[in-house]
Amino acid sequence: MSATTEEIHDVQPDDSASTLWQDYVAKIRGGDVGSLPAILGLVALVVAFSILRPETFTKAFNFGNLIQQSAGVTIIAMGLVFVLLLGEIDLAAGFTAGCCAAVTSVLLTDHSWPTALAIVAGLLTGTAIGTFHGLIVSRLGIPSFIVTLSTFLALQGVLLTFIGEKGSINSGTFIAKLNSDTLPIWVGWAIAVVLVVVYAGMTFVKNRRRRSNGLTSEPDLLWALKAGSLAVVVFLVTFYLSIERSPNAHIKSIKGVPISLVIILGLALVLSMLLSKTKWGSHVYAVGGNMEAARRAGINVKFVQLSCFMMCSTVAAVGGMMLASYSGGVNNVSGGGPTLLYAVGAAVIGGTSLFGGKGRIVDAVIGGTVIAVIANGMGLMNQPDSRKYIVTGLVLLVAASVDAISRRRATASGRA
């Protein structure tokens, strides 16, 4: 028995590059494509627009502006991942974002509330809306499409009530800075270094612990490739954002990592930890994968449904504040128009399945970047909104098709 144990502990994963590549190809052929299509599409779009508009698209000013443009929709998409994982939908997420931002703005400007309390009130408004959705869906069994469609219509009226005849509400100085200001250069570099070191250290320790316990672990070469790739991307982005990018630097200097990027990454990290490192997160995936099996396994399905809708609307409230920050305030169409469609599209394009059970928070970030690059690049090419919508719609259709095909191949290969 001891010899067998020693053999188990001495087993090392095959660390050769050829084996890693073969395993990855087999994984793709089995239908587990993850975010690969979105990443390849993003690279293709960046290359195309860099060739077509090198004098504007590749500039640091445009890069920083692109991050701020996409912040609100990307964050709303993060919240939508939770309900999409259940195979549900929240059609009211856009106007939830607008109403929550309106609550915060009214309390700040009309009632002179402290900033922190006004923001908490906006977040709690989102939680309340999500609680309403979750209770109706989980307790009454009404399809989420119908429930959130009714709220979608009602919240438009609520938003108009908040705005009244003013036309718009100023969101205050603090909210305005969230999606317009930048961090000091040294702070941006400090965050970049900490991010890379923490990721590399945590994954290295995790692999060593699993290996010492005789469990399968990530090969050292794969760990090094992931950590190295992250370091290259993070440091390049930080360097690019740290240079002067203002077209009128003599009037106003713009350099440093945008605060909005830190908010996106920080929120993505926290939400990802909730899904991947907690029992609740594993229950979310279980319910989305097979609700009846999850129920028989003793999982409180109704609570999972309720909590996911609460999470979706609360995160949407954060997205609403970022939208208000970028636009300079809240108006009667905040969160409306294509906002919801872009947010759903961001999650799906990034790799989250519409069928439930498959998706990650990072999918929303990748998909949100794809949508932002399309809008930004086509805008620089002076293309009308009609063509932007057509291209974005086609990209979403392709993403949904890839999802359906990959699920079919995963089922056929026994991976589903």
C-alpha positions as a Markdown table, in Angstrom:
| # | Residue | x | y | z |
|---|---|---|---|---|
| 1 | Met | 0.0 | 0.0 | 0.0 |
| 2 | Ser | 2.8 | 2.4 | 0.9 |
| 3 | Ala | 4.5 | 1.8 | -2.5 |
| 4 | Thr | 1.3 | 2.5 | -4.3 |
| 5 | Thr | 1.0 | 5.7 | -2.3 |
| 6 | Glu | 4.5 | 6.7 | -3.2 |
| 7 | Glu | 3.8 | 6.1 | -6.8 |
| 8 | Ile | 0.7 | 8.3 | -6.7 |
| 9 | His | 2.6 | 11.1 | -5.1 |
| 10 | Asp | 5.5 | 10.7 | -7.6 |
| 11 | Val | 3.1 | 11.0 | -10.6 |
| 12 | Gln | 3.9 | 14.2 | -12.4 |
| 13 | Pro | 1.7 | 15.7 | -15.1 |
| 14 | Asp | 3.2 | 15.5 | -18.6 |
| 15 | Asp | 4.8 | 19.0 | -19.0 |
| 16 | Ser | 5.8 | 18.8 | -22.6 |
| 17 | Ala | 4.5 | 21.5 | -25.0 |
| 18 | Ser | 3.3 | 18.9 | -27.5 |
| 19 | Thr | 1.2 | 17.1 | -24.9 |
| 20 | Leu | -0.4 | 20.3 | -23.7 |
| 21 | Trp | -1.3 | 21.2 | -27.3 |
| 22 | Gln | -2.8 | 17.8 | -28.0 |
| 23 | Asp | -4.9 | 17.9 | -24.8 |
| 24 | Tyr | -6.1 | 21.4 | -25.7 |
| 25 | Val | -7.0 | 20.4 | -29.3 |
| 26 | Ala | -8.9 | 17.3 | -27.9 |
| 27 | Lys | -10.7 | 19.6 | -25.5 |
| 28 | Ile | -11.8 | 21.9 | -28.3 |
| 29 | Arg | -12.9 | 19.0 | -30.5 |
| 30 | Gly | -15.0 | 17.7 | -27.6 |
| 31 | Gly | -17.0 | 20.9 | -27.6 |
| 32 | Asp | -15.4 | 22.8 | -24.7 |
| 33 | Val | -14.4 | 25.9 | -26.6 |
| 34 | Gly | -14.9 | 28.3 | -23.7 |
| 35 | Ser | -14.1 | 31.9 | -24.6 |
| 36 | Leu | -11.8 | 31.0 | -27.5 |
| 37 | Pro | -14.2 | 32.2 | -30.3 |
| 38 | Ala | -14.7 | 35.5 | -28.6 |
| 39 | Ile | -10.9 | 36.0 | -28.1 |
| 40 | Leu | -10.2 | 35.1 | -31.7 |
| 41 | Gly | -12.9 | 37.4 | -32.8 |
| 42 | Leu | -11.6 | 40.2 | -30.6 |
| 43 | Val | -8.1 | 39.8 | -32.0 |
| 44 | Ala | -9.4 | 39.8 | -35.6 |
| 45 | Leu | -11.4 | 43.0 | -34.9 |
| 46 | Val | -8.5 | 44.8 | -33.3 |
| 47 | Val | -6.2 | 43.9 | -36.2 |
| 48 | Ala | -8.8 | 45.0 | -38.8 |
| 49 | Phe | -9.6 | 48.3 | -37.2 |
| 50 | Ser | -5.9 | 48.9 | -36.5 |
| 51 | Ile | -5.2 | 48.5 | -40.3 |
| 52 | Leu | -8.2 | 50.5 | -41.4 |
| 53 | Arg | -7.9 | 53.4 | -38.9 |
| 54 | Pro | -4.3 | 53.3 | -37.6 |
| 55 | Glu | -4.2 | 57.1 | -37.0 |
| 56 | Thr | -7.1 | 56.9 | -34.4 |
| 57 | Phe | -8.0 | 53.4 | -33.3 |
| 58 | Thr | -4.5 | 52.5 | -32.0 |
| 59 | Lys | -4.0 | 55.7 | -30.1 |
| 60 | Ala | -3.8 | 55.6 | -26.3 |
| 61 | Phe | -6.6 | 58.2 | -26.0 |
| 62 | Asn | -9.0 | 55.9 | -27.9 |
| 63 | Phe | -7.9 | 52.9 | -25.9 |
| 64 | Gly | -8.7 | 54.7 | -22.6 |
| 65 | Asn | -12.0 | 56.0 | -24.0 |
| 66 | Leu | -13.0 | 52.5 | -25.2 |
| 67 | Ile | -12.6 | 51.1 | -21.6 |
| 68 | Gln | -14.8 | 53.9 | -20.3 |
| 69 | Gln | -17.4 | 53.4 | -23.0 |
| 70 | Ser | -17.8 | 49.7 | -22.3 |
| 71 | Ala | -17.8 | 49.9 | -18.5 |
| 72 | Gly | -21.5 | 50.2 | -17.8 |
| 73 | Val | -22.6 | 47.5 | -20.3 |
| 74 | Thr | -19.8 | 45.1 | -19.2 |
| 75 | Ile | -20.8 | 45.4 | -15.6 |
| 76 | Ile | -24.5 | 44.8 | -16.4 |
| 77 | Ala | -23.5 | 41.8 | -18.4 |
| 78 | Met | -21.6 | 40.4 | -15.3 |
| 79 | Gly | -24.8 | 40.4 | -13.4 |
| 80 | Leu | -26.7 | 38.8 | -16.3 |
| 81 | Val | -24.3 | 35.8 | -16.2 |
| 82 | Phe | -25.9 | 34.7 | -12.9 |
| 83 | Val | -29.4 | 34.3 | -14.4 |
| 84 | Leu | -28.1 | 33.0 | -17.7 |
| 85 | Leu | -26.3 | 30.2 | -15.8 |
| 86 | Leu | -29.8 | 29.1 | -14.6 |
| 87 | Gly | -31.1 | 29.2 | -18.2 |
| 88 | Glu | -33.2 | 32.3 | -17.2 |
| 89 | Ile | -33.2 | 35.9 | -18.5 |
| 90 | Asp | -33.6 | 39.3 | -17.0 |
| 91 | Leu | -35.0 | 41.7 | -19.6 |
| 92 | Ala | -35.3 | 44.5 | -17.1 |
| 93 | Ala | -31.6 | 44.7 | -16.3 |
| 94 | Gly | -31.1 | 47.8 | -18.4 |
| 95 | Phe | -33.9 | 49.9 | -16.8 |
| 96 | Thr | -33.0 | 48.4 | -13.4 |
| 97 | Ala | -29.6 | 50.0 | -13.9 |
| 98 | Gly | -31.2 | 53.3 | -14.9 |
| 99 | Cys | -33.6 | 53.4 | -12.0 |
| 100 | Cys | -31.0 | 52.6 | -9.4 |
| 101 | Ala | -28.7 | 55.3 | -10.8 |
| 102 | Ala | -31.7 | 57.7 | -10.7 |
| 103 | Val | -32.4 | 56.9 | -7.0 |
| 104 | Thr | -28.8 | 57.6 | -6.1 |
| 105 | Ser | -28.7 | 60.8 | -8.2 |
| 106 | Val | -32.0 | 62.1 | -6.7 |
| 107 | Leu | -30.8 | 61.5 | -3.2 |
| 108 | Leu | -27.5 | 63.2 | -3.9 |
| 109 | Thr | -28.8 | 66.3 | -5.7 |
| 110 | Asp | -32.3 | 66.9 | -4.4 |
| 111 | His | -32.0 | 65.6 | -0.8 |
| 112 | Ser | -28.3 | 66.2 | -0.2 |
| 113 | Trp | -27.7 | 62.7 | 1.2 |
| 114 | Pro | -24.1 | 61.6 | 2.0 |
| 115 | Thr | -22.5 | 60.0 | -1.1 |
| 116 | Ala | -22.0 | 56.6 | 0.6 |
| 117 | Leu | -25.6 | 56.4 | 1.8 |
| 118 | Ala | -27.0 | 57.4 | -1.6 |
| 119 | Ile | -24.9 | 54.7 | -3.3 |
| 120 | Val | -26.0 | 52.1 | -0.8 |
| 121 | Ala | -29.6 | 53.1 | -1.4 |
| 122 | Gly | -29.2 | 52.7 | -5.2 |
| 123 | Leu | -27.7 | 49.2 | -4.6 |
| 124 | Leu | -30.5 | 48.2 | -2.3 |
| 125 | Thr | -33.0 | 49.4 | -4.9 |
| 126 | Gly | -31.4 | 46.9 | -7.3 |
| 127 | Thr | -31.5 | 44.2 | -4.7 |
| 128 | Ala | -35.2 | 44.8 | -4.1 |
| 129 | Ile | -36.0 | 44.6 | -7.8 |
| 130 | Gly | -34.0 | 41.4 | -8.0 |
| 131 | Thr | -35.8 | 40.0 | -5.0 |
| 132 | Phe | -39.2 | 40.7 | -6.7 |
| 133 | His | -38.1 | 38.9 | -9.8 |
| 134 | Gly | -36.7 | 36.0 | -7.9 |
| 135 | Leu | -39.7 | 35.5 | -5.7 |
| 136 | Ile | -42.1 | 35.5 | -8.6 |
| 137 | Val | -40.0 | 33.1 | -10.7 |
| 138 | Ser | -39.1 | 30.7 | -7.9 |
| 139 | Arg | -42.3 | 30.7 | -5.9 |
| 140 | Leu | -45.0 | 31.1 | -8.6 |
| 141 | Gly | -43.2 | 29.4 | -11.4 |
| 142 | Ile | -43.9 | 32.2 | -13.9 |
| 143 | Pro | -41.3 | 32.3 | -16.7 |
| 144 | Ser | -38.6 | 34.9 | -16.1 |
| 145 | Phe | -39.1 | 36.2 | -19.7 |
| 146 | Ile | -42.7 | 37.3 | -18.7 |
| 147 | Val | -41.8 | 38.5 | -15.3 |
| 148 | Thr | -38.9 | 40.7 | -16.4 |
| 149 | Leu | -40.7 | 41.9 | -19.5 |
| 150 | Ser | -43.4 | 43.3 | -17.3 |
| 151 | Thr | -40.8 | 44.9 | -15.1 |
| 152 | Phe | -39.0 | 46.2 | -18.1 |
| 153 | Leu | -42.2 | 48.2 | -19.1 |
| 154 | Ala | -42.9 | 49.3 | -15.5 |
| 155 | Leu | -39.4 | 50.5 | -14.7 |
| 156 | Gln | -39.6 | 52.8 | -17.8 |
| 157 | Gly | -42.5 | 54.6 | -16.1 |
| 158 | Val | -40.7 | 54.7 | -12.8 |
| 159 | Leu | -37.6 | 56.2 | -14.4 |
| 160 | Leu | -39.8 | 58.9 | -16.1 |
| 161 | Thr | -41.4 | 59.6 | -12.7 |
| 162 | Phe | -37.9 | 60.2 | -11.2 |
| 163 | Ile | -36.8 | 62.4 | -14.0 |
| 164 | Gly | -40.1 | 64.4 | -14.3 |
| 165 | Glu | -39.9 | 67.5 | -16.4 |
| 166 | Lys | -36.2 | 68.0 | -15.7 |
| 167 | Gly | -35.1 | 65.8 | -18.6 |
| 168 | Ser | -32.0 | 64.7 | -16.7 |
| 169 | Ile | -30.5 | 64.6 | -13.2 |
| 170 | Asn | -26.9 | 65.3 | -12.4 |
| 171 | Ser | -25.2 | 62.4 | -10.6 |
| 172 | Gly | -22.8 | 64.4 | -8.4 |
| 173 | Thr | -19.1 | 64.9 | -8.4 |
| 174 | Phe | -18.2 | 61.5 | -6.9 |
| 175 | Ile | -20.3 | 59.4 | -9.3 |
| 176 | Ala | -18.9 | 61.5 | -12.3 |
| 177 | Lys | -15.4 | 60.6 | -11.4 |
| 178 | Leu | -16.0 | 56.9 | -11.4 |
| 179 | Asn | -15.9 | 56.6 | -15.2 |
| 180 | Ser | -13.9 | 59.7 | -16.1 |
| 181 | Asp | -10.9 | 60.0 | -13.7 |
| 182 | Thr | -7.7 | 58.0 | -13.7 |
| 183 | Leu | -5.5 | 56.7 | -10.9 |
| 184 | Pro | -2.0 | 58.1 | -10.3 |
| 185 | Ile | 0.5 | 56.3 | -12.5 |
| 186 | Trp | 2.3 | 54.6 | -9.5 |
| 187 | Val | -1.0 | 53.3 | -8.1 |
| 188 | Gly | -1.8 | 51.7 | -11.5 |
| 189 | Trp | 1.6 | 50.0 | -11.7 |
| 190 | Ala | 1.3 | 48.8 | -8.0 |
| 191 | Ile | -2.1 | 47.2 | -8.8 |
| 192 | Ala | -0.7 | 45.6 | -11.9 |
| 193 | Val | 2.2 | 44.0 | -10.0 |
| 194 | Val | 0.0 | 42.8 | -7.2 |
| 195 | Leu | -2.5 | 41.3 | -9.6 |
| 196 | Val | 0.2 | 39.3 | -11.4 |
| 197 | Val | 2.1 | 38.2 | -8.3 |
| 198 | Val | -1.1 | 37.1 | -6.5 |
| 199 | Tyr | -2.4 | 35.2 | -9.5 |
| 200 | Ala | 0.9 | 33.4 | -10.0 |
| 201 | Gly | 1.4 | 32.7 | -6.3 |
| 202 | Met | -2.1 | 31.4 | -5.7 |
| 203 | Thr | -2.1 | 29.1 | -8.7 |
| 204 | Phe | 1.4 | 27.8 | -8.0 |
| 205 | Val | 0.5 | 27.0 | -4.4 |
| 206 | Lys | -2.8 | 25.4 | -5.5 |
| 207 | Asn | -1.0 | 23.1 | -8.0 |
| 208 | Arg | 1.7 | 22.1 | -5.4 |
| 209 | Arg | -1.0 | 21.3 | -2.8 |
| 210 | Arg | -3.0 | 19.2 | -5.3 |
| 211 | Arg | 0.1 | 17.4 | -6.4 |
| 212 | Ser | 1.2 | 16.6 | -2.8 |
| 213 | Asn | -2.3 | 15.1 | -2.2 |
| 214 | Gly | -2.1 | 12.8 | -5.2 |
| 215 | Leu | -4.6 | 14.8 | -7.2 |
| 216 | Thr | -4.4 | 15.9 | -10.8 |
| 217 | Ser | -2.8 | 19.3 | -11.2 |
| 218 | Glu | -1.9 | 21.8 | -13.9 |
| 219 | Pro | 1.5 | 21.1 | -15.5 |
| 220 | Asp | 4.2 | 23.6 | -14.6 |
| 221 | Leu | 4.6 | 24.6 | -18.2 |
| 222 | Leu | 0.9 | 25.5 | -18.5 |
| 223 | Trp | 1.1 | 27.4 | -15.3 |
| 224 | Ala | 4.1 | 29.4 | -16.5 |
| 225 | Leu | 2.4 | 30.1 | -19.9 |
| 226 | Lys | -0.7 | 31.4 | -18.2 |
| 227 | Ala | 1.1 | 33.5 | -15.6 |
| 228 | Gly | 3.5 | 34.8 | -18.2 |
| 229 | Ser | 0.7 | 35.7 | -20.6 |
| 230 | Leu | -1.2 | 37.5 | -17.9 |
| 231 | Ala | 2.0 | 39.5 | -16.9 |
| 232 | Val | 2.6 | 40.5 | -20.5 |
| 233 | Val | -1.0 | 41.7 | -21.1 |
| 234 | Val | -1.3 | 43.5 | -17.7 |
| 235 | Phe | 2.0 | 45.3 | -18.0 |
| 236 | Leu | 1.5 | 46.3 | -21.6 |
| 237 | Val | -2.0 | 47.7 | -20.8 |
| 238 | Thr | -0.7 | 49.5 | -17.8 |
| 239 | Phe | 2.3 | 50.9 | -19.8 |
| 240 | Tyr | 0.0 | 52.1 | -22.6 |
| 241 | Leu | -2.4 | 53.7 | -20.2 |
| 242 | Ser | 0.4 | 55.4 | -18.3 |
| 243 | Ile | 1.6 | 57.5 | -21.2 |
| 244 | Glu | 0.1 | 60.9 | -22.0 |
| 245 | Arg | -3.0 | 60.4 | -24.1 |
| 246 | Ser | -4.7 | 63.7 | -24.1 |
| 247 | Pro | -4.9 | 65.4 | -27.5 |
| 248 | Asn | -4.7 | 68.7 | -25.6 |
| 249 | Ala | -2.2 | 67.9 | -22.9 |
| 250 | His | -1.3 | 71.6 | -22.5 |
| 251 | Ile | -4.9 | 72.2 | -21.3 |
| 252 | Lys | -5.6 | 68.9 | -19.5 |
| 253 | Ser | -3.4 | 65.9 | -18.9 |
| 254 | Ile | -4.8 | 62.4 | -19.2 |
| 255 | Lys | -2.6 | 59.5 | -18.1 |
| 256 | Gly | -2.9 | 56.6 | -15.8 |
| 257 | Val | -5.2 | 53.6 | -15.5 |
| 258 | Pro | -8.9 | 54.6 | -15.6 |
| 259 | Ile | -10.8 | 54.1 | -12.3 |
| 260 | Ser | -13.5 | 52.3 | -14.3 |
| 261 | Leu | -11.0 | 49.5 | -15.3 |
| 262 | Val | -10.1 | 48.9 | -11.7 |
| 263 | Ile | -13.8 | 48.7 | -10.8 |
| 264 | Ile | -14.5 | 46.2 | -13.6 |
| 265 | Leu | -11.5 | 44.0 | -12.7 |
| 266 | Gly | -12.2 | 44.2 | -9.0 |
| 267 | Leu | -15.9 | 43.3 | -9.4 |
| 268 | Ala | -15.1 | 40.5 | -11.9 |
| 269 | Leu | -12.6 | 39.0 | -9.3 |
| 270 | Val | -15.1 | 39.1 | -6.5 |
| 271 | Leu | -18.0 | 37.7 | -8.5 |
| 272 | Ser | -15.7 | 35.0 | -10.0 |
| 273 | Met | -14.6 | 33.9 | -6.5 |
| 274 | Leu | -18.3 | 33.6 | -5.5 |
| 275 | Leu | -19.0 | 31.3 | -8.5 |
| 276 | Ser | -15.8 | 29.2 | -8.4 |
| 277 | Lys | -14.8 | 29.1 | -4.7 |
| 278 | Thr | -18.1 | 28.8 | -2.8 |
| 279 | Lys | -20.7 | 26.1 | -2.3 |
| 280 | Trp | -23.3 | 28.5 | -3.4 |
| 281 | Gly | -21.5 | 28.9 | -6.7 |
| 282 | Ser | -21.3 | 25.2 | -7.3 |
| 283 | His | -25.1 | 25.1 | -6.6 |
| 284 | Val | -25.7 | 27.7 | -9.2 |
| 285 | Tyr | -23.9 | 25.6 | -11.9 |
| 286 | Ala | -25.7 | 22.5 | -10.7 |
| 287 | Val | -29.2 | 24.1 | -10.9 |
| 288 | Gly | -28.3 | 25.5 | -14.4 |
| 289 | Gly | -27.0 | 22.1 | -15.6 |
| 290 | Asn | -30.0 | 20.0 | -14.4 |
| 291 | Met | -32.5 | 21.5 | -12.1 |
| 292 | Glu | -34.3 | 18.3 | -11.2 |
| 293 | Ala | -31.0 | 16.5 | -10.4 |
| 294 | Ala | -30.0 | 19.4 | -8.2 |
| 295 | Arg | -33.3 | 19.3 | -6.4 |
| 296 | Arg | -32.9 | 15.6 | -5.7 |
| 297 | Ala | -29.4 | 16.2 | -4.5 |
| 298 | Gly | -30.8 | 18.4 | -1.7 |
| 299 | Ile | -30.0 | 21.8 | -3.2 |
| 300 | Asn | -32.4 | 24.5 | -2.4 |
| 301 | Val | -33.3 | 25.4 | -6.0 |
| 302 | Lys | -35.7 | 28.2 | -5.1 |
| 303 | Phe | -33.1 | 30.0 | -3.0 |
| 304 | Val | -30.5 | 29.7 | -5.8 |
| 305 | Gln | -33.0 | 31.2 | -8.2 |
| 306 | Leu | -33.9 | 34.0 | -5.8 |
| 307 | Ser | -30.3 | 34.8 | -5.0 |
| 308 | Cys | -29.2 | 34.8 | -8.7 |
| 309 | Phe | -31.9 | 37.4 | -9.6 |
| 310 | Met | -30.9 | 39.5 | -6.6 |
| 311 | Met | -27.3 | 39.4 | -7.6 |
| 312 | Cys | -28.1 | 40.3 | -11.2 |
| 313 | Ser | -30.1 | 43.4 | -10.3 |
| 314 | Thr | -27.6 | 44.5 | -7.6 |
| 315 | Val | -24.7 | 44.3 | -10.1 |
| 316 | Ala | -26.9 | 46.1 | -12.7 |
| 317 | Ala | -27.2 | 49.0 | -10.2 |
| 318 | Val | -23.4 | 49.3 | -10.2 |
| 319 | Gly | -23.5 | 49.3 | -14.0 |
| 320 | Gly | -26.2 | 52.0 | -14.0 |
| 321 | Met | -23.9 | 54.3 | -11.9 |
| 322 | Met | -21.1 | 53.7 | -14.4 |
| 323 | Leu | -23.5 | 54.6 | -17.3 |
| 324 | Ala | -24.5 | 57.8 | -15.4 |
| 325 | Ser | -20.9 | 58.6 | -14.7 |
| 326 | Tyr | -20.0 | 58.4 | -18.4 |
| 327 | Ser | -23.0 | 60.3 | -19.7 |
| 328 | Gly | -22.8 | 63.0 | -17.0 |
| 329 | Gly | -26.1 | 62.1 | -15.4 |
| 330 | Val | -29.3 | 60.2 | -15.6 |
| 331 | Asn | -32.0 | 60.9 | -18.2 |
| 332 | Asn | -35.3 | 59.4 | -19.2 |
| 333 | Val | -33.7 | 56.7 | -21.4 |
| 334 | Ser | -30.8 | 55.7 | -19.1 |
| 335 | Gly | -30.4 | 51.9 | -19.4 |
| 336 | Gly | -32.8 | 51.8 | -22.3 |
| 337 | Gly | -32.2 | 51.6 | -26.0 |
| 338 | Pro | -29.7 | 48.9 | -26.9 |
| 339 | Thr | -28.2 | 48.7 | -23.4 |
| 340 | Leu | -29.9 | 45.5 | -22.4 |
| 341 | Leu | -29.3 | 43.9 | -25.8 |
| 342 | Tyr | -25.7 | 44.8 | -25.7 |
| 343 | Ala | -25.3 | 43.4 | -22.1 |
| 344 | Val | -27.0 | 40.1 | -23.0 |
| 345 | Gly | -24.9 | 40.0 | -26.2 |
| 346 | Ala | -21.7 | 40.6 | -24.2 |
| 347 | Ala | -22.3 | 37.6 | -21.9 |
| 348 | Val | -23.3 | 35.3 | -24.8 |
| 349 | Ile | -20.5 | 36.4 | -27.1 |
| 350 | Gly | -18.0 | 35.9 | -24.4 |
| 351 | Gly | -19.0 | 32.3 | -24.0 |
| 352 | Thr | -21.9 | 32.1 | -21.5 |
| 353 | Ser | -24.5 | 29.6 | -22.6 |
| 354 | Leu | -28.1 | 30.6 | -23.2 |
| 355 | Phe | -29.1 | 27.1 | -22.2 |
| 356 | Gly | -27.7 | 27.4 | -18.7 |
| 357 | Gly | -25.0 | 25.6 | -16.7 |
| 358 | Lys | -22.0 | 27.1 | -18.6 |
| 359 | Gly | -20.4 | 30.5 | -18.2 |
| 360 | Arg | -18.0 | 32.6 | -16.3 |
| 361 | Ile | -17.8 | 36.3 | -15.2 |
| 362 | Val | -14.8 | 36.8 | -17.5 |
| 363 | Asp | -17.1 | 35.9 | -20.4 |
| 364 | Ala | -19.0 | 39.2 | -19.8 |
| 365 | Val | -15.7 | 41.2 | -19.8 |
| 366 | Ile | -14.5 | 39.6 | -23.0 |
| 367 | Gly | -17.8 | 39.9 | -24.7 |
| 368 | Gly | -18.3 | 43.5 | -23.5 |
| 369 | Thr | -14.9 | 44.3 | -25.0 |
| 370 | Val | -15.9 | 42.8 | -28.4 |
| 371 | Ile | -19.1 | 44.9 | -28.5 |
| 372 | Ala | -17.2 | 48.0 | -27.5 |
| 373 | Val | -14.5 | 47.5 | -30.2 |
| 374 | Ile | -17.2 | 47.0 | -32.9 |
| 375 | Ala | -19.0 | 50.2 | -31.9 |
| 376 | Asn | -15.8 | 52.2 | -31.4 |
| 377 | Gly | -14.1 | 51.0 | -34.6 |
| 378 | Met | -17.1 | 51.5 | -36.8 |
| 379 | Gly | -17.7 | 54.9 | -35.3 |
| 380 | Leu | -14.2 | 55.9 | -36.2 |
| 381 | Met | -14.9 | 54.7 | -39.7 |
| 382 | Asn | -18.0 | 57.0 | -39.7 |
| 383 | Gln | -20.4 | 54.1 | -40.2 |
| 384 | Pro | -24.0 | 54.7 | -39.3 |
| 385 | Asp | -25.7 | 53.2 | -36.3 |
| 386 | Ser | -27.7 | 50.9 | -38.6 |
| 387 | Arg | -24.5 | 49.1 | -39.7 |
| 388 | Lys | -23.2 | 48.9 | -36.1 |
| 389 | Tyr | -26.4 | 47.1 | -35.1 |
| 390 | Ile | -26.3 | 44.8 | -38.1 |
| 391 | Val | -22.7 | 43.7 | -37.4 |
| 392 | Thr | -23.3 | 43.3 | -33.6 |
| 393 | Gly | -26.4 | 41.3 | -34.3 |
| 394 | Leu | -24.5 | 39.0 | -36.7 |
| 395 | Val | -21.7 | 38.5 | -34.2 |
| 396 | Leu | -24.3 | 37.6 | -31.5 |
| 397 | Leu | -25.9 | 35.1 | -33.9 |
| 398 | Val | -22.5 | 33.5 | -34.6 |
| 399 | Ala | -21.8 | 33.3 | -30.8 |
| 400 | Ala | -25.2 | 31.6 | -30.1 |
| 401 | Ser | -24.6 | 29.2 | -33.0 |
| 402 | Val | -21.1 | 28.3 | -31.7 |
| 403 | Asp | -22.7 | 27.7 | -28.3 |
| 404 | Ala | -25.4 | 25.3 | -29.7 |
| 405 | Ile | -22.8 | 23.4 | -31.8 |
| 406 | Ser | -20.3 | 23.1 | -28.9 |
| 407 | Arg | -23.1 | 21.8 | -26.6 |
| 408 | Arg | -24.0 | 19.2 | -29.3 |
| 409 | Arg | -20.4 | 18.1 | -29.7 |
| 410 | Ala | -19.9 | 18.0 | -25.9 |
| 411 | Thr | -23.0 | 15.7 | -25.6 |
| 412 | Ala | -21.8 | 13.5 | -28.4 |
| 413 | Ser | -18.3 | 13.2 | -26.8 |
| 414 | Gly | -19.7 | 12.5 | -23.3 |
| 415 | Arg | -18.3 | 15.8 | -21.9 |
| 416 | Ala | -21.7 | 17.3 | -21.1 |
